[in-house]
Structures are given as structure tokens and as C-alpha cells.
């Protein structure tokens, strides 16, 4: 028997539809940004900054939430309804928010580093290194989501509590580098 929500649709179908709507919204957004770049390149820099910041906020929101889900999932019994619910939440968060936000962050961030700064400045190199570190954590979390989905997680909740702090620390470093530009 398939679980249904209040509208009578199966829970699996509503998740797929939400993912499609999110993908369509991102595509429309990027097409509009591309048109702005083509037809108003002189006005594109502030828009690129805005898009970059929006993507960073979305990426960080997911990077702060996903490890917390893994903390709770690690305590759930394998095969339980709770565990299966966490699997769906983790997959949707990763695929629908975190992955697209990371890609947009990198694309617009690299463009801004090139166009706005010519890849010059020690602070910029340090920031890119910190973002690479954040991307590595992202990859680690994506691998963890796969392991949880296959009921192969071997890490205790305490591990995920510690991992939960890493994106915060990297975010602090990145923000200080961007705002203060210490070197």
C-alpha cells in the first residue's frame, strides 16, 4: 500500500513533482540571469553578486541542516518508519537545495573572482581554499546520505554532532575573509 497525503497523491509522487518544480525554477532563474548578462553586461555585476549571495545562503542553510538530520537519523532504528522518513528528507534536501545551490555558488563565485578581482588577493585565495573545504564537507555529507539510504551508516550521532559544526566554522572564516580582507 502506498502512503497518501491529504490530496490523495502518493507521497513519492508529490516529492518528485516538488523536485521538478524546483529544477524548473532554477532553470528559469539561470536563463533570466543569462539574458541579463547578454543584453546588459554592464549591469550584470550587482546581479551576479546578488545571485551568488542567495546561492550561498541556500547552500549554507542546507549544510547546517543536513548534519542535524544525520544526528537524528543515526539514533533511529534501521528500517523503522522514522529512518525511512529521514532518508527521504535527506535525499530531497541534498538534491533539491544543497547540490544546485553549491553549483550556482561556484559558477557565480568564480565569475565574480575573475571579473571583480582578476583572481588577485591573498584573501581571495584563502576564501577559495575555504570554499573548497566546504565543498569537501559537502561531498562527505553526500556520501553519508548514500550510506544512510543503504542502511550502512556506522557513525554514531556524536560524530554527526561534531560534523555539524564544521560548516559553521568554515562559514565564519569565509565571511571574515570577504568582509575584512585581512591580507
C-alpha positions as CSV (number, residue, x, y, z in Angstrom):
1,X,0.0,0.0,0.0
2,X,1.3,3.5,-0.8
3,X,1.2,6.3,1.7
4,X,-1.0,9.2,0.5
5,X,-1.2,12.8,1.6
6,X,-4.4,14.9,2.2
7,X,-4.8,15.4,-1.6
8,X,-4.8,11.7,-2.3
9,X,-1.5,11.7,-4.2
10,X,1.2,9.3,-3.2
11,X,4.0,10.7,-1.0
12,X,6.6,9.6,-3.6
13,X,4.8,11.4,-6.5
14,X,4.5,14.7,-4.6
15,X,8.2,14.6,-3.8
16,X,9.1,14.1,-7.5
17,X,6.8,16.9,-8.5
18,X,8.4,19.3,-6.0
19,X,11.8,18.4,-7.3
20,X,10.7,19.1,-10.9
21,X,9.2,22.5,-9.8
22,X,12.5,23.4,-8.1
23,X,14.5,22.4,-11.1
24,X,12.3,24.4,-13.4
25,X,12.5,27.4,-11.1
26,X,16.3,27.2,-11.0
27,X,16.5,26.8,-14.8
28,X,14.2,29.8,-15.4
29,X,16.3,31.8,-12.9
30,X,19.6,30.9,-14.7
31,X,18.1,31.7,-18.1
32,X,17.0,35.1,-16.9
33,X,20.4,35.7,-15.4
34,X,22.0,34.6,-18.8
35,X,19.7,37.0,-20.7
36,X,20.7,39.8,-18.3
37,X,24.3,39.0,-18.9
38,X,23.9,39.0,-22.7
39,X,21.7,42.2,-23.0
40,X,23.1,44.2,-20.1
41,X,26.6,43.1,-19.3
42,X,27.5,46.4,-17.7
43,X,24.6,46.0,-15.2
44,X,25.3,42.3,-14.5
45,X,27.9,42.6,-11.8
46,X,25.5,43.6,-9.0
47,X,23.0,40.9,-10.2
48,X,25.8,38.3,-10.1
49,X,26.7,39.3,-6.6
50,X,23.0,39.0,-5.5
51,X,22.7,35.6,-7.2
52,X,25.9,34.5,-5.5
53,X,24.8,35.6,-2.1
54,X,21.3,34.0,-2.5
55,X,23.0,30.7,-3.5
56,X,25.5,30.9,-0.6
57,X,22.6,31.4,1.9
58,X,20.7,28.4,0.4
59,X,23.8,26.2,0.4
60,X,24.7,27.1,4.0
61,X,21.1,26.5,5.1
62,X,21.3,23.0,3.8
63,X,24.8,22.4,5.0
64,X,23.7,23.4,8.5
65,X,20.6,21.3,8.4
66,X,21.7,18.1,6.8
67,X,24.2,17.1,9.5
68,X,21.5,17.7,12.1
69,X,19.2,15.3,10.2
70,X,22.0,12.8,10.2
71,X,22.3,13.1,14.0
72,X,18.7,12.2,14.4
73,X,18.9,9.5,11.7
74,X,21.9,7.8,13.4
75,X,19.7,7.3,16.5
76,X,16.7,5.9,14.5
77,X,16.4,2.2,14.2
78,X,17.3,0.9,10.8
79,X,14.2,0.0,8.7
80,X,11.9,2.0,11.0
81,X,9.3,4.4,9.7
82,X,11.4,7.2,11.2
83,X,14.6,6.1,9.4
84,X,12.7,5.9,6.1
85,X,11.4,9.4,6.6
86,X,14.9,10.7,7.3
87,X,16.1,9.1,4.1
88,X,13.5,11.0,2.1
89,X,14.2,14.3,3.8
90,X,18.0,13.9,3.4
91,X,17.8,13.0,-0.3
92,X,15.4,15.8,-1.1
93,X,17.5,18.4,0.8
94,X,20.7,17.3,-0.9
95,X,19.3,17.0,-4.4
96,X,16.7,19.8,-4.3
97,X,18.6,22.5,-2.4
98,X,22.2,21.8,-1.4
99,X,23.6,20.5,-4.8
100,X,22.0,23.2,-7.0
101,X,23.0,25.9,-4.5
102,X,26.6,24.7,-4.4
103,X,26.8,24.7,-8.2
104,X,25.3,28.2,-8.5
105,X,27.6,29.4,-5.7
106,X,30.7,28.1,-7.5
107,X,29.7,29.3,-11.0
108,X,28.9,32.9,-9.9
109,X,31.7,33.0,-7.3
110,X,34.3,32.1,-9.9
111,X,32.9,34.6,-12.3
112,X,33.0,37.3,-9.6
113,X,36.6,36.3,-8.6
114,X,37.6,36.7,-12.3
115,X,35.5,39.8,-13.3
116,X,35.6,41.6,-10.0
117,X,39.1,40.8,-8.7
118,X,41.1,39.2,-11.5
119,X,41.8,36.3,-9.1
120,X,44.1,38.7,-7.2
121,X,44.4,39.0,-3.5
122,X,45.6,36.7,-0.7
123,X,42.2,36.9,1.0
124,X,40.5,35.6,-2.2
125,X,42.9,32.7,-2.5
126,X,42.2,31.8,1.2
127,X,38.5,32.2,0.6
128,X,38.6,29.8,-2.4
129,X,40.5,27.4,-0.2
130,X,37.9,27.6,2.5
131,X,35.1,27.1,-0.1
132,X,37.0,24.1,-1.4
133,X,37.0,22.8,2.2
134,X,33.2,23.4,2.4
135,X,32.8,21.5,-0.9
136,X,34.8,18.6,0.6
137,X,32.4,18.6,3.6
138,X,29.5,18.7,1.1
139,X,31.0,15.6,-0.6
140,X,31.4,13.8,2.7
141,X,27.8,14.5,3.6
142,X,26.6,13.4,0.2
143,X,28.4,10.1,0.7
144,X,26.9,9.8,4.2
145,X,23.4,10.3,2.7
146,X,24.1,7.4,0.3
147,X,25.3,5.2,3.2
148,X,22.2,6.1,5.3
149,X,20.0,5.3,2.3
150,X,21.6,1.9,2.1
151,X,21.4,1.4,5.9
152,X,25.2,1.3,6.0
153,X,25.9,4.2,8.4
154,X,28.4,3.1,11.1
155,X,29.0,6.5,12.7
156,X,27.3,7.4,16.0
157,X,25.2,10.5,16.5
158,X,28.1,12.1,18.3
159,X,30.2,12.0,15.1
160,X,27.4,13.8,13.2
161,X,27.1,16.4,16.0
162,X,30.8,17.2,15.5
163,X,30.5,17.3,11.7
164,X,27.6,19.7,12.2
165,X,30.0,22.3,13.4
166,X,32.4,22.2,10.5
167,X,30.2,24.2,8.0
168,X,29.7,26.9,10.7
169,X,33.4,27.3,11.2
170,X,34.2,27.4,7.5
171,X,31.3,29.9,7.0
172,X,32.9,32.2,9.7
173,X,36.3,32.0,8.0
174,X,34.8,32.8,4.6
175,X,32.7,35.7,5.8
176,X,35.7,37.3,7.7
177,X,37.9,36.9,4.6
178,X,35.3,38.5,2.3
179,X,34.4,41.4,4.6
180,X,37.7,42.1,6.4
181,X,40.1,41.1,3.6
182,X,42.9,40.6,6.2
183,X,45.6,40.0,3.5
